[in-house]
Amino acid sequence: MKQKLIQTYIKFGIYCRLSREDEEKKNEFSESILNQKEFLTSYCIENGFKITDTYVDDGISRNNF
């Protein structure tokens, strides 16, 4: 009798935030955020985590909106 392999995923949301070095780049999407997203996505894939959402803090707040 063959056994079915059941693969279980752990669900994760990844969070990327703007670094102080990138705050001056108001009109560009931060390289820091892109690097963080790439790193975290790779980590999750390598470890069998399923990314359910991505959260980005790009430095916009009520004070500079």
C-alpha positions in Angstrom: 0.0 0.0 0.0 1.4 3.4 -0.9 1.4 6.2 1.7 0.5 9.7 0.6 3.0 12.3 1.5 1.2 15.2 3.1 3.2 18.4 3.0 2.5 20.9 5.7 3.2 24.6 5.4 3.7 27.2 8.1 2.1 30.4 7.0 4.1 33.6 7.4 3.8 37.3 6.6 7.0 39.1 5.8 7.7 42.6 7.1 10.1 45.0 5.4 10.9 48.5 6.7 12.7 51.5 5.3 16.2 52.0 6.6 17.5 55.4 7.7 20.0 55.3 4.8 17.1 55.2 2.3 15.0 57.9 3.9 16.4 60.5 1.5 15.2 58.5 -1.5 11.6 59.8 -1.4 10.8 59.2 -5.0 12.5 55.8 -5.4 11.5 52.4 -4.1 14.0 51.6 -1.5 16.8 49.1 -2.4 16.8 48.2 1.3 13.2 47.1 1.1 13.8 45.2 -2.1 16.8 43.4 -0.5 14.8 42.5 2.6 11.9 41.2 0.6 14.3 39.0 -1.5 16.2 37.7 1.5 13.0 36.9 3.5 11.3 35.3 0.5 14.3 33.1 -0.1 14.5 32.1 3.6 10.8 31.2 3.7 11.0 29.1 0.5 14.2 27.2 1.7 12.5 26.4 5.0 9.1 25.4 3.7 7.2 28.5 5.0 4.3 29.7 2.9 4.2 33.5 2.6 0.6 34.7 3.0 1.3 38.4 2.9 4.0 41.0 2.6 4.0 44.2 4.7 6.1 47.2 3.8 6.9 50.2 6.1 8.2 52.7 3.5 8.6 55.5 6.0 5.3 57.3 5.3 3.7 58.5 8.5 1.1 61.1 9.5 3.9 63.6 9.9 5.2 63.4 6.3 2.1 62.2 4.5 
